[in-house]
Amino acid sequence: MGKFLQLIGLQEAAQTSEVAVLSTQVARLKDSLQESFAQLELARDNAGYLQLSAQYSQEFTREGLIKAAEMGRIFGVANPLIKRGREVRHAYIWGQGVTIDAKDDDVNEVIQAFLDDEGNRETFSGASARATLEGTLYDEGNFFYCAFTNPLEGTVKIRTIPFEEISDVITKPGDRSTVWYYERTWTEMEQEADSTGQLTNSWKPVQKKALYPSIKFQPTTRYKRVNDLEVVWDAPVRHVKVNAGQNWKFGIGDSYSAIPWALSHKGFLEDWVLLMKALAKIAYVTSSKTAGQAQAKRASLKGLGEMPAGSSVNMTEGQTLEPLSKSGATLDAESSRPLATMAASALSLPVTILLADPGQTGARATAETLDLPTRLVMQARQQLHTEVLNDLIGYALEQAVLAPRGALRGKGRPLRDNDRLTVLWNDPDVTSVNVTWPSLEEADVKTIMDAIVAADGMPDVPKLPLVRLALSILKVENIDELIDEITDDNGNLKPSEVTAGDVAVKAFRDGTDPAAALK
């Protein structure tokens, strides 16, 4: 029968039919898989990934960054966790100060004059200015130094520009990493004039717009106006930004990612306080069989609140007065600690330090010291500030050489590299700027001082670096001035019957001032 079916073609037709059915099933399965993958992509999108991407794409526009900066400033003052994180980070980075000097006396004199200038201390080199810098980076993520330069004398006055006034950053065509100009838009009060041109006592706000060059942009041709905007060539800008992505024009504040968790921690504690108040409202519960008894009892219970502690009450049969049961209604305030931990992680701080409390599971050593990752984060920020200091101080030194009446005129000659004008120093070694940060590691002072004394007695060991190290370990202020007093005109230590290390250590052990002992 089978052969007969094959002869007349029915068997082959049946096989062809099975293949067709199988092909149809495979096609349906393929379509089903494609639909499943599409549903997975849709589910992923619905989970918030694409919405999140679009949200951040909109939020990191210029308007979004300004709002984020405003939010950072507000919570840096109003929220306890954000405020403490701001202060702790500044204390770790700037709390021990920084030493800035140069080997050459003439160069060092220019550096110290630049740093000690009254206006520069107010905006750049003073303790208050450094607190403002670090706090602004923490809140806003951007800081703008403006170096107003005297073209004749070569003196430099450092001032600042608010983040809201920098409307755009113009980069070199084809090279986003090279900044040419900063576009500034601001409002300034100007004195009005009458019909004859004489100035009056009236003032009016005037909106202005100008371009400020980058501190490393000195083209051969300096146009007075670019894109119909005035270019302020004598006031170049050094932009400091943090937490910026690749080729971002602006940064964003350190506290940005911590604020939501700090708010959650605040809300949790507020709810906890509210619950505790609610539980304290009603201390006792009573019941009555009839409405009349309930009314009489309410009247009698009004006076219980005025009774002294330890009083007793007499209840008739069938009446009860029981304490309100709080079983299962209590809420532990320590449950908010994971929220604070997330905020601490965003700020790169241990939660024990952010909360100023080691907690039940913490230890004193944990609460008082920095772990290695946190210490490295702070050191990385110090390195950023080192670059900024080198750029601004280096610019001041260059202007002191290039200006016709500059204090360092003759120490070098101009050197141009495309759009960058620098100085080729006669002796490059003497112009190196030393920016030294104290160690963030807690070390035993006695052990280090004993090591300095031991090294001081070794042959061929230079004495001056040991003196500087000893003064730094003892946290003596004005080290440069003390070094000048104990060294001669050639920079060598003045002869003494005892070593400087012995004097400093003896004063330290005697409980007196090591600085005064070295004078």
Helices and strands as residue ranges (DSSP letters): H 2-7, H 10-46, H 49-59, H 62-78, H 80-94, E 99-102, H 105-116, H 118-120, I 121-125, H 127-139, E 142-149, E 156-161, G 163-165, E 166-172, E 175-193, E 199-213, E 225-226, E 229-231, E 237-241, H 259-281, E 284-287, H 291-301, G 302-306, E 320-323, G 333-336, H 337-346, H 351-354, H 364-368, H 372-402, E 412-417, E 420-425, G 428-431, E 433-436, H 445-456, H 463-473, H 479-485, H 500-509, H 514-517
